[in-house]
Amino acid sequence: MHQLIWNKPSVSRWINGLLSRMGTDILCLRLGSVHVVAVACPEMAREVLRVKEAAFMSRPSTFVSSAFSYGYKSASLTTFEQQWRKMRRIVTSEILSPALDRRLHAQRVDEADHLIRYVSDQIKMTQDNTINIRHVGQHFCGNLVRRLVFGKRYFGEAEPAMAVAGPGDDEVEHVDALFTLVNYVYGFCVSDYFPALVGLDLDGHEKVAKGVVSTFDRLHDPIIEERMREWADRREAVEKREAADFLDVLVSLEDAAGHPLLTFEEIKAQIVEIMFATVDSPSNAAEWALAEMLNKPDVMQKAIDELDAVVGRERLVQESDICKLNYLKSCIREAFRIHPFHAFTAPRVAMEDTTIGGYTVPKGSHVILSRIGLGHKPTVWPEPLEFRPERHLLVGDGMVGLGEPDLRFVSFSTGRRGCPAVPLGTSVTMMLFARLLHGFTWTKPPGVDEIALQESRTSLSLAEPLLLQAEPRLAAHVYLAN
Ligand code: HEM
């Protein structure tokens, strides 16, 4: 317990430090009553997630993950049981169905256009053209996911006085709550390993989790309740309509008897999960990639050349261009590899006594894959901290994707509990990154020779939000038409 408290605010940094100092690919820590097994080589990672995936299908029960999932109601935080099967099936076959994906295309385009309008407007409004990339990226993801889930960008009305409204107070609180959630879930809370201490809140995580949940309740509940009433009325009147967003899907699903398939709590939990799954990795990867590229003009030039060759300067980059933007995707892969948002993957729980790499892993152990250990492994990635997108181009047929099923680093993970949203996650990340690079020329602020690539003390994010200066770079009519 003293190690958990002593090594705050970054227990993950302590564990990754142990892996590195001991020069080991696997270690086991006894935290309270739990064996925590950290793995840092692709072979053993594949053993956990592929070869022995049936043994490692579950997730831990913790105060925080229970609070964020309204009692383990959502797919990713629930332990391995009926509830996981039910919610995973709904996410993969209903929420992420190709038909709904096509129907929501216009909403995604509108948010990508809003991104360009917002940055253009900021350039006009600020004297020195300085843009906070973190703010822009996080709110692009927040806007987009609210649009996909609720069909709208704002909780209330957008401020009509502004030409291109930025986030209001509710939207800022919402995105802050989502980021607090991702920073605290599986955040090495003392009571995760000493369950008898739940309620004492020794490290303050319980208070934070309750605050986050009350923000979601305040902002989400009225929208969900209203939509449930609408669909109940429709059921009664036998007049259905096509689902227009993720909430419609969740509310309209029915069981064999024609009753709503999901409870209010299940809908709330699944919505929170979709939202937090969408915001962290895309915005963090785009910010780090830009920071690295500002220090490497040759890499930046190659990315710009690719955009000019594939898209040109007479129109904006679109989702349909992503398949041809292999260099840009390699830049994002480098950002995922060197600068993951999380130091470890969400824990898997051993459902039986088993082994990894020949070492005994007792039933109930928490197994975590070190994203840092995997992505920075010098035998797999020579000069691991060098941002070198070319490494990803030299394999196969040169077509690049953001997935890494062989686990040489972690992006979407793999196996039956791997991320079900690779196409959507790729589209969100690439549209953010490609639109920023294509729409604007980015330079360092005056007096800054090099962007400081330093991590925050408490997380793996850049220590300070990335501030860059922007100039429009496309034909003027592109911005006017937008
Ligand atoms: C760039 C964006 C994204 C990345 C990098 C990412 C990555 C991941 C990773 C690493 C996992 C854990 C898998 C494991 O434990 O092995 C995961 C799980 C999951 N992701 Fe994503 N994800 C992204 C976007 C999304 C989006 C947009 C959704 C929205 C539907 C989503 C839904 C899920 C769900 C439901 C799970 C839980 C799967 C389960 O436990 O069965 N993800 N994701």
Boltz pocket constraint, residues with backbone or C-beta under 6 A from the ligand:
constraints:
  - pocket:
      binder: B
      contacts: [[A, 49], [A, 75], [A, 76], [A, 77], [A, 88], [A, 91], [A, 95], [A, 96], [A, 273], [A, 274], [A, 277], [A, 278], [A, 281], [A, 282], [A, 345], [A, 346], [A, 347], [A, 410], [A, 411], [A, 412], [A, 413], [A, 414], [A, 416], [A, 417], [A, 418], [A, 419], [A, 420], [A, 421], [A, 424], [A, 425], [A, 426], [A, 429]]
      max_distance: 6.0
